Amino acid sequence: MDLIEVQISEIKNLDLIYVFSTDSIFKNETNKYVGAKIVYDKNRVLALDYKNRHFEKFIKRILDRYKREKGRRKIILLGDLTKKLVNDASFAVLDEERVKGKQESGLPSFNTNDREIKNCENYLKETMQMIIMLFKKYEVLKIDQITGFNHKYVVDYSIGSVKKQLPIILFQGDDGSISFKVKVIDDVPIDGKIECDGGKVNISWADANDDLKGSIIYDAQDKAVERKITSNGVSVFYDETVETLLEEDIDLLKFYFDFCEIEMPSNILKTSDKSFLLSDEKTISEGEEEILYTNTGSQVDISNDKVVIRHRLKNGFTKYNNQINVTLDQESEEITLKVLEIETKKCILMERKKSDGHNTNFTYHIYEVDEELDLTKPFNVQNKIDINREVPTLEVVKEYIKSKRKGAR
């Protein structure tokens, strides 16, 4: 008997049953599903999908325990699929639908090795400024850019008219976080991490002896920023300054969320010029001991020729005053808009990268405009072209659009 078989045999005292599908639990267009997750025995969680050889045994054990326990304890059945499972006592394996234009690999020009690092560049710049100012004691400092590849990067910064550089090592963790290593002065090593979770960013760093520690926390839900440095446990720097959110910022965000057909979260935090975090959290149901909630978070970065929107929907369950916290369902979408020139005519290429925790896929669209393009301002779309075939390179995209234009003449 292997470990999973032992865990299945120990299932009892069910708190929650959730049968998850490739779609969000709030979408009811499909009755297909691929797995199940349970919260049981006060603080234990177990989830398996149909690819696991023990999946059928797992479902049968859940059904057996539910029939035994439903009359003597409150068991949350999350979603229509779960209710269908326990009522029908049957389940099916998902048949993946092939969608025209959907592909498993993204364009190399969009999906570079440093994609995640680039998405955290503004947070990394502020962190480097905090660290350099602390050690070097400069009165004025400007971080110009961070460049490099293969973990080895350079921070270019200016002290007035004097240009300087600082080597830094950057790498992405398995959990999506960005870790960094830097030696600022007297070979004092600094280790830090940047963690992005929807509308919240947590940055932390410390020296090798943990004598000096620093942190920056951006929280869109609370519309708050906290910057802090401690030395041997004593606070030496604390700041809560928040960038001023302008009406034109809100209008631009509304334009892009409407353009991308995404519901815009209501809480907005401006982190730097044309960079924002957004968040919403809603309680779906609440009992005496448990809360089911949905959290929506977005990170938006806008420049003249590129816009990136990272949007995440997370459904969670908490019980016993946060003693049990479980992520039940999580979907993420990263939308990238880039200005592209095809046959001397500028247009916008959109990449939509979607992930549901099981699969990741990419779709591409072209938007033709009848004006000069500056993505820091709203624009008018003259024509939209959906790319309904797999495109392995940017050159294939350009040839596809050229053929579509010829066909339309």
Residue pairs with C-beta under 8 A, 6 or more apart in sequence:
1 9
4 48
4 52
4 54
5 54
5 57
7 46
8 46
8 54
8 57
8 58
8 61
9 61
10 41
11 38
11 40
11 41
11 46
11 61
11 62
11 65
12 40
12 41
12 65
12 69
13 40
13 41
13 42
13 69
13 73
14 38
14 39
14 40
14 62
14 65
14 66
14 69
14 73
14 75
15 38
15 39
15 40
15 42
15 75
15 76
15 290
15 319
15 324
16 38
16 39
16 40
16 75
16 76
16 77
16 78
16 290
16 317
16 326
17 36
17 38
17 62
17 66
17 75
17 76
17 77
17 78
17 82
17 85
17 86
18 25
18 36
18 37
18 38
18 78
18 79
18 82
18 317
18 328
18 329
19 33
19 35
19 36
19 78
19 79
19 81
19 82
19 84
19 85
19 91
20 33
20 34
20 35
20 36
20 37
20 81
20 328
20 329
21 30
21 32
21 33
21 34
21 81
21 94
22 30
22 32
22 33
22 34
22 94
22 356
22 358
22 359
23 29
23 30
23 356
24 313
24 315
24 329
24 331
25 78
25 79
25 81
25 315
25 328
25 329
26 294
26 315
28 80
31 81
31 84
31 92
32 92
32 94
32 95
33 81
33 85
33 91
33 92
33 94
34 49
34 50
34 93
34 94
34 358
35 47
35 48
35 49
35 50
35 55
36 47
36 48
36 58
36 59
36 62
36 82
36 85
37 45
37 46
37 47
37 326
37 328
38 45
38 46
38 47
38 62
39 45
39 317
39 319
39 324
39 326
40 46
40 65
42 320
42 324
43 323
43 324
45 326
46 58
48 54
48 55
48 58
49 55
49 358
50 93
50 94
52 58
59 85
59 91
63 85
63 86
63 89
66 75
66 86
69 75
74 287
76 287
76 290
76 292
76 317
77 83
77 86
78 292
78 317
78 328
85 91
99 361
99 363
100 388
100 389
101 363
101 364
101 386
101 387
101 388
101 389
101 390
102 361
102 362
102 363
103 361
103 362
103 363
103 390
103 391
104 359
104 360
104 361
104 362
105 111
105 362
105 392
106 351
106 353
106 362
107 351
107 362
107 364
107 391
107 392
107 393
107 394
107 397
108 393
108 394
109 393
109 394
110 336
110 338
110 351
111 353
112 118
113 149
113 150
114 148
114 149
114 170
116 172
116 176
116 178
117 124
117 153
117 170
117 172
117 178
119 196
119 299
119 301
119 308
119 310
120 178
120 194
120 196
121 146
122 271
122 272
122 275
122 301
123 194
123 196
123 201
123 203
123 216
123 218
123 271
124 146
124 170
124 178
124 180
124 194
125 143
125 146
125 272
126 143
126 216
126 272
127 180
127 192
127 194
127 203
127 205
127 214
127 216
128 143
128 146
128 155
128 157
128 166
128 168
128 182
129 141
129 143
129 157
130 214
130 216
130 227
130 229
131 182
131 184
131 190
131 205
131 214
132 138
132 141
132 155
132 157
132 166
132 184
133 141
134 212
134 214
134 229
134 237
135 184
135 185
135 188
136 184
136 185
138 159
140 159
140 160
141 157
141 158
141 159
142 157
142 158
143 155
143 156
143 157
144 156
144 157
144 158
144 163
145 156
146 153
146 154
146 155
146 156
146 168
147 153
147 154
147 156
148 154
148 168
148 170
151 169
151 170
151 171
152 167
152 169
153 167
153 168
153 169
153 170
154 165
154 166
154 167
154 168
155 165
155 166
155 167
155 168
155 182
156 163
156 164
156 165
157 163
157 164
157 165
157 166
158 164
166 182
166 184
167 182
167 183
168 180
168 181
168 182
169 180
169 181
169 182
170 178
170 179
170 180
171 178
171 179
172 178
172 179
173 179
173 193
175 195
176 195
176 196
177 193
177 194
177 195
177 196
178 193
178 194
179 191
179 192
179 193
179 194
180 190
180 191
180 192
180 193
180 194
180 205
181 189
181 190
181 191
181 192
182 189
182 190
182 192
183 189
183 190
184 190
188 207
188 208
189 207
189 208
190 205
190 206
190 207
191 205
191 206
191 208
192 203
192 204
192 205
192 206
192 214
193 203
193 204
193 205
194 201
194 202
194 203
195 201
195 202
195 203
196 299
196 310
197 297
197 312
198 279
198 295
198 296
198 297
198 298
198 299
198 312
198 314
199 219
199 220
199 221
199 265
199 267
199 269
199 277
199 278
199 279
199 280
199 295
199 296
199 297
199 298
199 299
200 217
200 218
200 219
200 220
200 221
200 277
200 279
200 297
201 216
201 217
201 218
201 271
201 277
201 299
202 215
202 216
202 217
203 215
203 216
203 217
204 213
204 214
204 215
205 213
205 214
205 215
206 212
206 213
206 214
207 213
211 231
211 232
212 229
212 230
212 231
213 229
213 230
214 227
214 228
214 229
214 230
214 237
215 226
215 227
215 228
216 225
216 226
216 227
216 228
217 224
217 225
217 226
218 224
218 225
218 269
218 271
218 277
219 225
219 269
219 277
219 279
220 265
220 267
220 268
220 269
220 276
220 277
220 278
220 279
220 297
221 267
221 279
221 280
221 281
222 267
223 242
223 267
223 268
223 269
224 240
224 242
224 269
225 239
225 240
225 241
225 242
225 269
225 271
226 238
226 239
226 240
227 237
227 238
227 239
227 240
227 241
228 235
228 237
228 238
228 239
229 235
229 236
229 237
229 238
230 236
242 269
242 270
243 269
243 270
243 271
243 272
243 273
244 270
245 268
245 269
245 270
249 268
249 270
249 274
249 276
250 268
251 378
252 302
252 376
252 377
252 378
253 264
253 268
253 276
253 278
253 300
254 264
255 378
256 300
256 302
256 307
256 309
257 263
257 264
257 309
258 264
260 309
260 335
260 350
262 298
262 309
262 311
262 333
262 335
263 296
264 278
264 298
265 278
265 279
265 280
265 296
265 297
265 298
266 278
266 280
267 278
267 279
267 280
268 276
268 277
268 278
269 276
269 277
269 278
269 279
270 276
271 277
274 301
274 302
274 303
274 376
275 300
275 301
275 302
276 298
276 299
276 300
277 297
277 298
277 299
277 300
278 296
278 297
278 298
278 299
278 300
279 295
279 296
279 297
279 298
280 295
280 296
280 297
281 293
281 294
281 295
281 296
282 293
282 294
283 291
283 292
283 293
284 292
284 293
284 294
284 315
285 291
285 292
286 292
289 319
289 320
290 317
290 318
290 319
290 320
291 317
291 318
291 319
292 315
292 316
292 317
293 315
293 316
293 317
293 318
294 313
294 314
294 315
294 316
295 313
295 314
295 315
295 316
296 311
296 312
296 313
296 314
297 311
297 312
297 314
298 309
298 310
298 311
298 312
299 308
299 309
299 310
300 307
300 308
300 309
300 310
301 307
301 308
302 375
302 376
303 375
303 376
304 339
304 374
304 375
304 376
305 338
305 339
305 373
305 375
306 336
306 337
306 338
306 339
306 375
307 335
307 336
307 337
307 375
308 334
308 335
308 336
308 337
309 333
309 334
309 335
310 332
310 333
310 334
311 332
311 333
311 334
311 335
312 330
312 331
312 332
312 333
313 330
313 331
313 332
314 327
314 329
314 330
315 327
315 328
315 329
315 330
316 325
316 326
316 327
316 328
317 324
317 325
317 326
317 328
318 324
318 325
318 326
329 357
330 356
330 357
331 354
331 355
331 356
331 357
332 354
332 355
333 352
333 353
333 354
333 355
334 351
334 352
334 353
335 350
335 351
335 352
335 353
336 350
336 351
336 353
337 348
337 349
337 350
337 375
338 348
338 349
338 351
339 346
339 347
339 348
339 373
339 375
340 346
340 347
340 348
340 349
340 366
340 394
340 397
340 398
341 347
342 398
342 401
342 402
343 402
343 405
345 368
346 369
346 372
346 373
347 366
347 367
347 368
347 369
347 401
348 366
348 367
348 369
348 373
348 375
348 379
349 364
349 365
349 366
349 397
350 364
350 365
350 366
350 367
351 362
351 363
351 364
352 362
352 363
352 364
352 365
353 360
353 361
353 362
354 360
354 361
354 362
354 363
363 386
363 387
364 387
364 391
364 397
365 384
365 385
365 386
365 387
366 384
366 385
366 387
366 397
366 401
367 381
367 383
367 384
367 385
368 381
368 382
368 383
368 384
368 385
369 379
369 380
369 381
369 382
370 380
370 382
371 379
371 380
373 379
385 401
385 404
387 397
387 400
389 400
391 397
391 400
